[in-house]
Amino acid sequence: MFIEGENVTSVLSAAAFNWEYIQQDGTHNLTWEADHAKDGYEVTITPPFVGSLVVSVDDSFYKGKSEMWIDTGTNADGTFKKLWETTDGNPDEFGNNHVGALQFSYKMSNGEVLASYAYKGKQNQSNLSDCQYLHWSADGKLIDSMIVQGGQHGSSFGYDEANNLIYSQIKDLSGGKNWLATFPYTPHAVINSGSSGVTKWCEMETYVRPNVDLTNGLWIGSQMDGTVEVCNISDLKAGNYFPIIRFKLQDFGWNPVPSGVANDGTYNTVQANSIAYPYAFFTAGDVNNKDYRLVLCINLITQSVIFNHQLEPSQDIQLSVPIEYGGHFEPEGVYPDLAHNQIIIGLNVSEYRDAAHNVMISHSGLWSIPIGIRDDSKDLAVTYPAEDEGENSEVEEPVVIPDNSDDSDSASDDDSAFNIDDGETYQEVVEG
């Protein structure tokens, strides 16, 4: 729904949309219309559907704000709550130490964290871009890890915690095909596209940032040029890359930095994405602190911006080392936890390692970003007039028959005794 060129769909409540099913004989299918009275901006029609589908929009249900927003007033001091962070000095099985540079971090139900890391370690490197998955304790200590040769950057991935399955992308070691794939998280393992635990779905022509919504069976991937595509997981598993939604981040005000170009602040360095249908989430912000750090939410159905929030140091995130002193403030992974009215975002930040503030180190953490959800429930509520006094009284009253003996014009036309259409006490009678 557009008003003067602006997409206002997200600021209209469900009550604004009145769907009508007009049959071939011109009559309304009242049963269908009643069943879909609360559908809002999206209605699903199921064959056989013969006739015309019409929607009218009541702009009195224009709400003035989106269906969801970042709630900066949840916490007393206005800043977002830190949920987890890495500790210093975490050696892995392959001779590398880890504290920061995590790309995408998934907080599990037991408080532990599974994170991706663009691997440039000492052992088991391939001739391609490799990825390492790091398993952390709830208090930020590294437990174990695995290396995926050809696993690429790891800027986004999906994780099925119940089945310990990672949804990602992998490239053949021969330098050949890119594959969308799944594989289990396996501590201490080194795997590639030919390993037995890897299930390859379908071929991809380019690198994407993958994520999944397992509840709705959907996959999302964004590319370096700003292209975003959504597919059914069932199609991908069958080897078919059939996007059901496609758009560009440029359509929503972002300007993704071209490949190989250093960001001077005029571009957006896209970092990660995730999906919780009908919403998709994105983060942006370069490690060089040049461009804005942004969290973007898009409604995939209505192609509306829900929010495009600029993360501010001190105001949103407390930094131990301010960026003006060389501290990092780089957004990374993002994923929704709408059941708890929050999205979780990963940040690479800096901390001092000495009392004199002469030495600092970058590390990674997770923050809770509170979400406000608009309450439209009263818009669709059915209200009834107040009961007339004595309406439900069981006291018997005599029936009084009016005297019609006067048959003059004045008598027959005088309806004042019945208070009909006098402009003051008119009451509409609805029979049901």
C-alpha positions in Angstrom: 0.0 0.0 0.0 1.5 3.3 -1.1 0.5 6.8 -0.1 2.1 9.6 -2.2 4.8 7.2 -3.3 5.7 5.9 0.2 5.2 2.3 1.1 3.1 2.5 4.3 2.0 -1.2 4.5 3.9 -1.8 7.7 2.2 1.1 9.5 -1.3 -0.2 8.7 -2.9 -2.7 11.1 -4.6 -5.8 10.0 -8.0 -4.1 10.4 -7.2 -1.6 7.6 -7.5 -4.4 5.0 -11.0 -5.4 4.0 -10.9 -8.4 1.6 -14.0 -9.2 -0.5 -14.7 -12.3 -2.6 -17.1 -11.3 -5.3 -18.5 -14.4 -7.1 -19.4 -14.6 -10.8 -23.1 -13.8 -10.2 -22.0 -10.6 -8.4 -22.8 -11.8 -4.9 -20.3 -11.8 -2.0 -19.1 -15.0 -0.5 -19.8 -13.9 3.1 -18.4 -17.1 4.7 -15.0 -16.6 2.9 -14.9 -13.0 3.8 -15.6 -13.7 7.5 -12.9 -16.3 7.6 -10.3 -13.8 6.2 -11.5 -10.7 8.0 -8.3 -10.6 10.1 -5.7 -11.6 7.5 -4.2 -8.1 7.1 -1.9 -7.3 4.2 -1.6 -10.9 3.0 -4.4 -13.2 2.1 -4.1 -16.8 0.9 -6.5 -18.1 -1.7 -7.0 -21.8 -2.2 -8.4 -23.3 -5.4 -11.2 -23.4 -6.5 -11.5 -19.7 -6.3 -13.7 -18.3 -9.1 -14.6 -14.7 -9.1 -12.9 -11.4 -8.2 -10.7 -10.6 -5.2 -11.0 -7.0 -4.0 -9.3 -5.2 -1.1 -10.2 -1.9 0.2 -8.0 0.0 2.7 -9.3 2.0 5.6 -6.7 4.6 6.4 -8.2 5.3 9.8 -6.1 2.3 10.9 -2.9 4.1 9.9 -0.8 3.6 13.1 2.1 6.0 12.5 4.8 3.5 13.4 5.9 0.1 12.0 4.7 -3.2 13.3 8.0 -3.8 15.1 10.8 -1.5 16.2 14.0 -1.5 18.3 13.0 -0.5 21.8 15.7 1.7 23.2 13.7 2.4 26.3 13.7 -1.2 27.7 16.8 -0.9 29.8 17.1 1.8 32.5 20.2 3.4 31.1 19.1 3.1 27.5 22.0 0.8 26.5 21.6 -2.7 25.2 22.4 -5.7 27.4 25.6 -7.7 26.9 24.7 -11.5 26.9 28.1 -13.1 26.3 31.7 -12.3 25.4 34.9 -14.1 24.8 37.7 -14.3 27.3 41.4 -13.8 26.5 43.7 -16.6 25.5 41.8 -19.5 24.0 44.0 -22.1 22.2 42.3 -24.5 19.8 43.3 -28.0 18.7 45.2 -26.6 15.7 47.6 -24.3 17.5 45.7 -21.0 17.2 44.5 -18.6 19.8 41.1 -17.0 19.6 39.5 -14.0 21.3 37.9 -12.0 18.5 36.9 -11.7 14.9 33.9 -14.0 15.2 31.6 -13.6 12.2 28.3 -15.2 13.2 27.5 -16.4 16.6 24.6 -18.6 17.6 23.7 -18.7 21.3 22.4 -22.2 22.2 19.7 -23.0 24.7 22.3 -24.0 27.4 24.1 -20.7 27.1 27.0 -22.1 25.0 27.8 -20.5 21.7 28.7 -21.8 18.2 30.5 -19.2 16.1 32.1 -19.0 12.6 35.5 -17.7 12.0 37.3 -16.9 8.7 40.2 -19.4 9.1 43.8 -18.3 8.5 45.4 -20.7 11.0 48.6 -22.6 11.2 47.4 -26.0 10.2 45.1 -27.7 7.7 44.7 -24.7 5.5 43.5 -25.4 1.9 44.2 -23.4 -1.2 40.8 -21.9 -0.9 39.0 -19.7 1.7 38.4 -21.8 4.8 36.0 -21.5 7.7 36.4 -22.6 11.3 33.5 -23.3 13.7 34.3 -22.5 17.3 32.4 -24.0 20.2 32.4 -21.7 23.3 31.3 -22.1 26.9 28.7 -19.9 28.4 31.5 -17.9 30.2 33.4 -17.3 27.0 36.1 -20.0 27.0 36.8 -22.1 23.9 35.7 -25.7 24.2 36.6 -27.2 20.8 36.5 -26.4 17.1 36.3 -27.8 13.6 37.8 -26.6 10.3 35.8 -26.6 7.0 38.2 -26.4 4.0 36.5 -24.4 1.3 33.9 -23.3 3.9 34.6 -19.7 2.9 34.1 -16.6 5.0 31.3 -17.7 7.4 29.7 -14.3 7.6 26.3 -16.1 8.1 25.2 -19.7 8.7 22.2 -21.5 10.0 22.2 -24.0 12.8 19.7 -26.7 13.8 20.5 -27.2 17.4 18.2 -30.1 17.9 20.0 -32.1 15.2 23.4 -30.5 15.5 23.4 -29.5 11.8 25.1 -26.5 10.3 23.5 -24.9 7.1 26.2 -23.2 5.1 28.1 -23.2 1.8 31.2 -25.2 0.7 33.5 -25.1 -2.3 35.1 -28.1 -3.9 38.9 -28.3 -3.2 39.5 -28.5 -6.9 38.4 -24.9 -7.1 35.3 -26.0 -8.9 31.7 -25.8 -7.8 30.1 -23.9 -4.9 27.5 -25.9 -3.0 24.8 -25.1 -0.5 25.3 -27.8 2.0 24.7 -29.1 5.5 27.1 -30.9 7.9 27.2 -31.7 11.6 29.3 -29.8 14.0 32.1 -32.3 14.8 34.7 -31.3 17.4 38.4 -31.6 16.3 37.4 -32.5 12.7 38.8 -31.2 9.4 36.3 -31.6 6.6 35.8 -30.6 3.0 33.1 -31.0 0.3 34.1 -34.7 -0.2 33.7 -35.7 3.5 31.1 -38.2 4.4 29.2 -35.9 6.8 28.7 -33.3 4.1 25.3 -33.3 2.3 25.4 -31.1 -0.8 22.1 -29.6 -2.0 22.6 -27.6 -5.1 25.2 -25.6 -7.0 25.7 -21.9 -6.5 27.4 -19.6 -8.9 28.7 -17.2 -6.3 29.4 -16.7 -2.6 26.4 -16.0 -0.5 25.7 -15.3 3.2 23.3 -18.2 4.0 20.8 -18.5 6.8 17.6 -20.5 7.4 14.2 -20.3 9.0 13.5 -23.9 9.9 10.1 -23.2 11.3 8.9 -22.0 7.9 11.2 -24.1 5.7 13.0 -21.1 4.2 16.5 -20.2 3.2 18.0 -16.7 2.7 21.2 -15.7 1.0 22.7 -12.2 0.3 25.4 -11.5 -2.2 28.2 -8.9 -2.3 26.3 -6.8 -4.9 23.3 -6.4 -2.6 21.2 -9.1 -4.1 19.0 -11.0 -1.6 17.1 -14.2 -2.5 14.8 -16.4 -0.5 14.2 -20.1 -1.4 12.2 -23.0 -0.1 14.6 -25.4 1.6 12.7 -28.3 0.0 13.6 -26.9 -3.4 17.3 -26.6 -2.5 17.5 -30.1 -1.1 16.1 -31.4 -4.4 18.9 -29.6 -6.2 16.8 -26.7 -7.5 17.7 -23.1 -6.9 14.3 -21.4 -7.4 14.1 -18.1 -5.6 10.6 -17.2 -4.5 11.6 -13.7 -3.3 14.3 -11.5 -4.8 15.3 -7.9 -4.2 18.3 -5.6 -3.8 19.4 -3.9 -0.5 19.8 -0.8 -2.6 16.0 -0.7 -2.8 15.9 0.0 0.9 18.5 2.7 1.1 21.7 0.7 1.5 24.7 1.1 -0.8 26.8 -2.2 -0.5 30.5 -1.7 -1.0 31.8 -3.1 -4.3 34.1 -6.1 -4.1 37.8 -5.1 -3.7 36.9 -1.4 -2.8 38.0 0.1 0.5 35.0 1.7 2.3 35.6 5.4 2.6 32.3 5.9 4.4 30.1 6.3 1.3 29.2 2.6 1.2 27.7 0.1 3.5 29.8 -2.9 4.4 27.2 -5.6 4.6 28.1 -8.1 7.3 25.4 -10.8 7.9 21.8 -11.7 7.5 19.1 -13.9 9.0 15.5 -14.7 8.4 12.4 -15.2 10.6 9.6 -15.0 8.0 8.1 -12.6 7.1 11.1 -10.7 8.4 14.7 -10.5 7.2 17.5 -8.9 9.2 20.9 -7.4 8.1 23.9 -5.8 9.7 26.4 -3.4 8.2 29.5 -1.5 9.3 33.2 -1.7 8.4 35.9 -2.6 10.8 37.6 0.8 9.8 34.7 2.6 11.6 34.1 4.7 8.4 30.4 3.9 7.7 27.4 3.8 9.9 26.7 0.6 12.0 23.2 -0.4 11.0 20.7 -3.0 11.8 18.0 -3.3 9.1 14.8 -5.2 9.2 12.6 -5.8 6.1 9.2 -7.3 5.8 9.6 -9.8 2.9 5.9 -9.9 2.1 5.3 -6.2 1.8 8.8 -5.2 0.8 8.7 -2.6 3.6 11.5 -1.3 5.8 10.5 -2.1 9.4 13.4 -0.4 11.0 16.9 0.8 9.9 18.6 1.5 13.3 22.0 3.1 13.6 24.0 1.6 16.5 25.6 4.4 18.5 28.6 3.9 20.9 27.8 4.8 24.5 24.1 5.4 23.6 23.4 1.9 22.5 26.6 -0.1 23.3 29.0 0.8 26.1 32.6 0.6 24.8 35.6 0.1 27.0 37.8 1.6 24.4 36.1 4.5 22.5 36.5 4.4 18.7 38.2 7.8 18.8 41.0 6.0 20.7 41.3 3.3 18.1 38.7 0.9 19.5 36.8 -1.5 17.3 33.0 -1.3 16.9 32.1 -3.7 14.2 28.7 -5.4 13.8 28.8 -9.0 12.7 26.1 -11.7 13.0 22.5 -11.1 13.7 19.6 -13.4 14.4 16.1 -13.0 15.8 14.6 -14.3 19.0 11.2 -12.9 18.5 9.7 -15.3 21.1 11.6 -13.2 23.7 11.1 -9.8 21.9 14.7 -9.4 21.0 17.2 -9.8 18.2 20.8 -10.9 19.1 23.7 -9.1 17.5 27.4 -9.9 17.5 29.9 -7.1 17.8 33.7 -7.0 17.6 34.9 -4.4 20.2 38.0 -3.6 22.0 39.1 -3.7 25.7 42.1 -2.5 27.5 44.4 -5.2 28.9 46.4 -3.0 31.3 45.6 -0.5 34.0 47.5 2.2 32.3 45.3 1.8 29.1 48.4 1.4 26.9 47.4 -2.0 25.5 44.1 -3.1 24.0 42.8 -6.2 22.3 39.8 -6.9 20.2 37.3 -9.5 21.3 33.7 -10.6 20.4 30.4 -10.5 22.2 26.7 -10.8 21.9 24.2 -8.2 22.8 20.4 -8.3 23.2 18.5 -5.7 21.1 15.0 -5.3 22.6 12.1 -5.4 20.1 8.8 -3.6 20.5 5.8 -5.1 18.8 2.8 -3.0 18.0 -0.4 -4.1 19.7 -3.2 -4.0 17.2 -5.5 -6.4 19.0 -8.2 -3.8 19.9 -8.5 -2.7 16.2 -10.3 -5.9 15.4 -12.3 -6.2 18.7 -16.1 -6.2 18.4 -17.7 -3.7 20.7 -21.3 -3.5 21.7 -23.4 -0.6 23.0 -24.0 -0.3 26.7 -27.0 -2.2 27.8 -30.1 -0.2 28.2 -31.4 0.0 31.7 -33.9 -2.9 32.3 -32.9 -4.6 29.0 -32.5 -7.9 30.7 -35.2 -7.4 33.3 -37.7 -10.3 33.6 -40.4 -8.1 35.1 -43.6 -8.5 33.1 -44.9 -5.2 31.6 -48.3 -4.7 30.2 -48.7 -4.2 26.4 -50.1 -0.7 25.7 -52.0 -0.4 22.4 -51.9 3.1 21.1 -55.2 4.9 20.5 -55.6 5.3 16.8 -59.1 6.7 17.0 -57.9 10.0 15.7 -57.4 9.5 12.0 -56.5 13.0 11.2 -53.3 13.8 9.2 -51.7 15.3 12.2 -52.3 12.2 14.3 -51.1 9.7 11.7 -47.9 11.7 10.9 -46.9 12.4 14.5 -44.1 9.9 15.1 -42.5 11.8 17.9 -43.7 9.3 20.5 -41.5 6.7 18.9 -38.3 8.9 18.6 -37.7 7.9 15.0 -35.4 10.0 12.8 -35.6 13.0 15.0 -31.8 13.5 14.7 -31.2 13.2 18.4 -32.1 9.7 19.7 -31.7 7.8 16.4 -30.6 4.2 17.1 -29.6 1.8 14.4 -31.2 -1.6 14.8 -29.1 -4.5 13.6 -30.9 -7.8 13.2 -28.8 -10.9 13.6 
